[in-house]
């Protein structure tokens, strides 16, 4: 019998199990609340999750079948509402295909923030799972509870949404919860530590696999980078490239798997990307982003209630493209009405006016785009008002709840003279162009890009200008979105333009009622054009056009923000390049010093927190290795009863000797071993009083046969059978089957 000193009191073990379970749940709930913060639905989601926990508490005594039926019904209702609200009454096959594609994309490392209406998704999926996990824990089913909660942790790890420290907390919590629960079920018997270590080993192995998959899913190689590094070329001076060693290509940061995240210093790649023949230079879009996360942008799936073509007056632009470098997001002017030449290429045209190929399109592929460009006058844009469609407001005025208050205050002060949304956009555009310097060499921003650019940074490039303008517009409840792609390119003759990686650019589109999406570009053109031209000239690139003798590096004007009198042959006048001057009573752009605004609500990172994940991971790995080693030894011991549970019969003399040897092995394993020169009678006095009575019967038969000289075949057979059964009853797991006989 186990001594009471080897037991751990029950109530503390229960509390420890609940603590571990709480760590697992809090790991994914913290992420859920963060997502809700991004979409400004923190209260909505928090109330739903709190309701799930409260409901499970109130129903903890309800039969499981009834709770399962109610839970399944609730999940079906919530899931059905989500589908109908954001997908409508669509073809079921199309819906399932879309959901399957999105699911694969998520599991391959796509953030949950891609889901449009993600706050409803959280309620439809996380709330029922949390309810069932907490209900199971209250019912004493810790493994089922941790398994349910762990599935969400695994999902969010695969999507790359859970940071390493949070995942490690969840791993530790699952080990604590299941281990403490197992100990409690064994009555606090420390002999049960072996089971706990087995659970720990299993959790560590599974978790490391998930972390590896999650890391592979979110890790990527920049397009065109086959080496995985950016070392200096053979003809380059290493010292000249040392300053740019950590810089990345701007083009690679503007759109990776429907996500954009501003980084630190960048470089410009002057290699040609495509050639376009057009009589009107435009910006060429490859991505459109609608969800601002605070540290970057995500293109959501699903909703797009606005027609992709301009709603008001438009002009037709025809452009013929020829791909030079393989591309998957194909460039196009805004709002393509038709696309020809891609019949042999699997591609889709998204509601945002993008052309997305399923796989990268080969070089020399050509296609023609006919696009409709906004052609509204300044008077029309200024008089458009703010009667926005509900779906546009819902999708394109979103800001995270934790955007610092000073961003709103500064925006209100900057735009105080503006009387219409159009004037507000023009004022913000000019304020940013004048307030910050253009530079490719900047420090990596913190968690709130717009806040950092407005108040902490002295310079930036297009990504920062465009991001900040969209945030400021949304702070004024004006629908706006982030667009990336390429600028107008390098004019080589009257009709042909070569667009290079150095032309990679980001800008802004603002929604104007009864007009459509209108382009704004707050990036100061002078320094940007010079940086682009310097990169092209330094590379001495041969442009792939038939006649490049008349190539010019003269900068071309950006896409007009809606000038009905635009004439491609005459170009843009100085007045037309400044839309503010076209207003009858232009608002004054204030030169406000951002330093006067108090820094509030900017998240800070704990010092040294970057070392915590690696240290914790190694601690868990060592724990897992130790657990596996201990468990391997334990497995070998548990296999021994199987080997000892049967003996072949030979003759009574040898059979009884072998039976006693096996019996003493069992007694030594379960209680204490027999000492050398100790008689069976003396040994029996040291065994617990509750020892099986069959032990004495076997010893009686043994002593009678050995010292009496008479071997009773039936008595020996019975003794051997007793030993067989006693050993079999102690075989792990299956032993209870023999004890019940």
ZIRALIN-V165369 format. One record per backbone hydrogen bond with DSSP energy under -0.5 kcal/mol. CO is the residue of the C=O (numbers start at 0). NH is the residue of the N-H. If there is no record, write none. Layout:
co->{CO & CO}
nh->{NH & NH}
This chain:
co->{2 & 3 & 5 & 8 & 9 & 9 & 10 & 11 & 12 & 13 & 14 & 15 & 16 & 17 & 18 & 19 & 20 & 21 & 22 & 23 & 24 & 25 & 26 & 27 & 28 & 29 & 30 & 31 & 32 & 33 & 34 & 35 & 36 & 36 & 40 & 41 & 42 & 43 & 44 & 45 & 46 & 47 & 48 & 49 & 50 & 51 & 52 & 53 & 54 & 56 & 58 & 62 & 63 & 64 & 65 & 66 & 67 & 68 & 69 & 70 & 71 & 72 & 73 & 74 & 75 & 76 & 77 & 78 & 79 & 80 & 81 & 82 & 82 & 83 & 87 & 90 & 91 & 92 & 93 & 94 & 95 & 96 & 97 & 98 & 99 & 100 & 101 & 102 & 103 & 104 & 105 & 110 & 111 & 113 & 114 & 116 & 116 & 117 & 118 & 119 & 120 & 121 & 121 & 122 & 124 & 125 & 126 & 127 & 128 & 129 & 130 & 131 & 132 & 133 & 134 & 135 & 136 & 139 & 140 & 141 & 142 & 143 & 144 & 145 & 146 & 147 & 148 & 149 & 150 & 151 & 152 & 153 & 154 & 155 & 155 & 156 & 160 & 162 & 163 & 164 & 165 & 166 & 167 & 168 & 169 & 170 & 171 & 172 & 173 & 174 & 175 & 176 & 177 & 178 & 179 & 180 & 181 & 182 & 183 & 185 & 187 & 188 & 189 & 190 & 191 & 191 & 192 & 193 & 194 & 195 & 196 & 197 & 198 & 199 & 200 & 201 & 202 & 203 & 204 & 205 & 206 & 207 & 208 & 209 & 210 & 211 & 212 & 213 & 214 & 221 & 223 & 232 & 235 & 236 & 236 & 237 & 238 & 241 & 243 & 247 & 248 & 248 & 249 & 249 & 250 & 252 & 255 & 257 & 258 & 259 & 264 & 266 & 267 & 268 & 270 & 272 & 272 & 273 & 274 & 275 & 275 & 276 & 282 & 283 & 284 & 286 & 288 & 289 & 290 & 290 & 293 & 295 & 295 & 296 & 297 & 297 & 297 & 300 & 300 & 312 & 314 & 316 & 318 & 318 & 319 & 320 & 321 & 322 & 326 & 327 & 327 & 329 & 331 & 334 & 337 & 339 & 341 & 344 & 345 & 347 & 347 & 349 & 353 & 353 & 354 & 354 & 355 & 360 & 361 & 364 & 366 & 367 & 368 & 368 & 369 & 369 & 370 & 370 & 372 & 376 & 377 & 378 & 380 & 385 & 388 & 389 & 390 & 391 & 392 & 395 & 399 & 403 & 403 & 404 & 405 & 406 & 407 & 408 & 409 & 410 & 412 & 413 & 414 & 419 & 420 & 421 & 422 & 423 & 424 & 425 & 426 & 427 & 428 & 429 & 430 & 431 & 436 & 439 & 439 & 441 & 446 & 447 & 448 & 449 & 450 & 451 & 451 & 457 & 459 & 460 & 460 & 461 & 462 & 463 & 464 & 465 & 466 & 467 & 468 & 469 & 470 & 471 & 472 & 472 & 473 & 476 & 478 & 480 & 481 & 482 & 483 & 483 & 484 & 485 & 488 & 489 & 490 & 494 & 495 & 495 & 496 & 496 & 497 & 497 & 498 & 498 & 499 & 500 & 502 & 504 & 506 & 507 & 508 & 509 & 511 & 511 & 514 & 514 & 515 & 515 & 517 & 519 & 523 & 524 & 525 & 526 & 527 & 528 & 529 & 530 & 531 & 532 & 533 & 534 & 535 & 535 & 540 & 542 & 545 & 547 & 561 & 562 & 566 & 566 & 570 & 572 & 573 & 574 & 576 & 577 & 578 & 579 & 582 & 587 & 589 & 591 & 592 & 593 & 597 & 600 & 605 & 607 & 607 & 608 & 608 & 610 & 611 & 612 & 613 & 614 & 615 & 616 & 617 & 618 & 619 & 620 & 621 & 622 & 623 & 624 & 625 & 626 & 627 & 628 & 629 & 630 & 631 & 632 & 633 & 634 & 635 & 636 & 638 & 638 & 639 & 640 & 641 & 650 & 651 & 652 & 653 & 654 & 655 & 656 & 657 & 658 & 659 & 660 & 661 & 662 & 663 & 664 & 665 & 666 & 674 & 678 & 679 & 680 & 681 & 682 & 682 & 683 & 687 & 691 & 691 & 692 & 693 & 694 & 695 & 696 & 697 & 698 & 699 & 700 & 701 & 702 & 702 & 703 & 703 & 704 & 709 & 710 & 711 & 712 & 713 & 714 & 715 & 716 & 717 & 718 & 719 & 720 & 721 & 722 & 723 & 724 & 726 & 727 & 730 & 731 & 732 & 733 & 733 & 734 & 734 & 735 & 737}
nh->{5 & 6 & 189 & 12 & 12 & 13 & 14 & 15 & 16 & 17 & 18 & 19 & 20 & 21 & 22 & 23 & 24 & 25 & 26 & 27 & 28 & 29 & 30 & 31 & 32 & 33 & 34 & 35 & 36 & 37 & 38 & 40 & 39 & 400 & 44 & 45 & 46 & 47 & 48 & 49 & 50 & 51 & 52 & 53 & 54 & 55 & 56 & 57 & 58 & 59 & 61 & 66 & 67 & 68 & 69 & 70 & 71 & 72 & 73 & 74 & 75 & 76 & 77 & 78 & 79 & 80 & 81 & 82 & 83 & 84 & 85 & 86 & 87 & 87 & 89 & 94 & 95 & 96 & 97 & 98 & 99 & 100 & 101 & 102 & 103 & 104 & 105 & 106 & 107 & 109 & 108 & 113 & 114 & 300 & 117 & 119 & 120 & 121 & 122 & 123 & 124 & 125 & 126 & 127 & 128 & 129 & 130 & 131 & 132 & 133 & 134 & 135 & 136 & 137 & 138 & 140 & 139 & 141 & 144 & 145 & 146 & 147 & 148 & 149 & 150 & 151 & 152 & 153 & 154 & 155 & 156 & 157 & 158 & 160 & 161 & 159 & 162 & 166 & 167 & 168 & 169 & 170 & 171 & 172 & 173 & 174 & 175 & 176 & 177 & 178 & 179 & 180 & 181 & 182 & 183 & 184 & 185 & 187 & 186 & 188 & 7 & 191 & 192 & 193 & 194 & 195 & 196 & 197 & 198 & 199 & 200 & 201 & 202 & 203 & 204 & 205 & 206 & 207 & 208 & 209 & 210 & 211 & 212 & 213 & 214 & 215 & 216 & 217 & 218 & 224 & 225 & 235 & 237 & 239 & 240 & 241 & 242 & 244 & 246 & 266 & 251 & 252 & 252 & 253 & 253 & 260 & 258 & 298 & 255 & 296 & 247 & 249 & 269 & 501 & 500 & 323 & 324 & 498 & 321 & 277 & 496 & 319 & 284 & 485 & 331 & 483 & 481 & 291 & 292 & 297 & 448 & 292 & 293 & 259 & 289 & 290 & 299 & 115 & 302 & 374 & 372 & 370 & 320 & 368 & 276 & 366 & 274 & 363 & 360 & 329 & 356 & 354 & 284 & 371 & 369 & 367 & 344 & 346 & 357 & 349 & 355 & 352 & 349 & 355 & 329 & 356 & 347 & 326 & 364 & 322 & 320 & 339 & 318 & 370 & 336 & 337 & 316 & 372 & 314 & 380 & 381 & 382 & 383 & 387 & 392 & 393 & 394 & 395 & 396 & 479 & 402 & 406 & 407 & 408 & 409 & 410 & 411 & 412 & 413 & 414 & 415 & 589 & 417 & 423 & 424 & 425 & 426 & 427 & 428 & 429 & 430 & 431 & 432 & 433 & 434 & 435 & 459 & 265 & 441 & 264 & 448 & 451 & 452 & 453 & 454 & 455 & 456 & 436 & 438 & 463 & 464 & 465 & 466 & 467 & 468 & 469 & 470 & 471 & 472 & 473 & 474 & 475 & 475 & 477 & 476 & 478 & 510 & 508 & 288 & 506 & 285 & 286 & 504 & 283 & 490 & 497 & 551 & 277 & 491 & 492 & 275 & 498 & 489 & 499 & 272 & 273 & 502 & 503 & 486 & 484 & 482 & 519 & 480 & 517 & 514 & 515 & 310 & 311 & 511 & 517 & 509 & 507 & 527 & 528 & 529 & 530 & 531 & 532 & 533 & 534 & 535 & 536 & 537 & 538 & 539 & 540 & 542 & 544 & 547 & 550 & 563 & 565 & 569 & 570 & 566 & 576 & 577 & 577 & 578 & 580 & 581 & 582 & 585 & 589 & 591 & 593 & 595 & 596 & 599 & 602 & 608 & 610 & 611 & 611 & 612 & 614 & 615 & 616 & 617 & 618 & 619 & 620 & 621 & 622 & 623 & 624 & 625 & 626 & 627 & 628 & 629 & 630 & 631 & 632 & 633 & 634 & 635 & 636 & 637 & 638 & 639 & 640 & 641 & 642 & 643 & 644 & 644 & 654 & 655 & 656 & 657 & 658 & 659 & 660 & 661 & 662 & 663 & 664 & 665 & 666 & 667 & 668 & 669 & 670 & 677 & 682 & 683 & 684 & 685 & 685 & 686 & 686 & 690 & 694 & 695 & 696 & 697 & 698 & 699 & 700 & 701 & 702 & 703 & 704 & 705 & 706 & 707 & 707 & 709 & 708 & 711 & 712 & 715 & 716 & 717 & 718 & 719 & 720 & 721 & 722 & 723 & 724 & 725 & 726 & 727 & 728 & 729 & 730 & 734 & 733 & 735 & 736 & 737 & 737 & 738 & 739 & 740}
